[in-house]
Amino acid sequence: MEEAPSLKTLLLAVLFAAGRPVALKELRALGHPEEAVLSALKALHRNLEASHLGVALERAEGGWRTG
């Protein structure tokens, strides 16, 4: 049986695909509580910073985006 993608993986995919800042309200549509989404966004931010891949996660225009 295949394991479901983590919330961090889902958030990164949504943010890349959106191509624009995505509001927390929109990210909650993934079916997770606000606290879980915020926690996953913070963890994703730390992971991307540590990876030195040239991808960043930032707050912008009332939402979150990759850059």
N, C-alpha and C positions, 0 to 999 in steps of 0.2 A: 504494500500500500504506500502511495506517495505522500510525503509529508507536506502539509500546507505551508505556503510561504510565510515568513515572519512579518510582523507589522512593519518593521523597518524596511524590509524588502518591498512590501506593498506601497509604502509611502514614497520610497525612492522612485519606483516605477511611475506612480501617479504624478509626482513632481516633474520628472523628466518629460513625460508625455504631454503634460499640460502646457509647457512652454510659457507659463505666466505664473505670477504668485497665486497660490491656492489658499483660501481662507480655512481656518481651523474648522469652521462649520462644515465646509465641503469635505475635509479630510475625515470628519466624524462619520460621514456617510459610508465609510468602510466597515462600520458596524462595531466600533470600539468606543469606549467611554473617553471623554475629553482628557482625563488624566493619563490614560494609557497612550493616547496619541501624542500628547506633549512629552511624555517620558521617552517615547520611541523617537520623536524628532530630536530631542536633546542627545540621546545616545547615537543616533545617526550622524548628527553634527560632529560629535567627538570622533566617531569612527572615520568619517571623511577627512577630518583635519589630520588625524594620525596616519592616514594611508598615503598622503602626498601624491594622490592621483590627479590633482588639478581640478577636482570637483569640490564645490563648496555648497553648503546649505546655509541660507540666510533668510532673515525676516525682511520682507519688503511689501510695501503697499497694503498693509493689513493682512498679510498672509506669509506663506513660506515658498521659497523657490530654490532651484538648484542653479548654480552658475559656474 
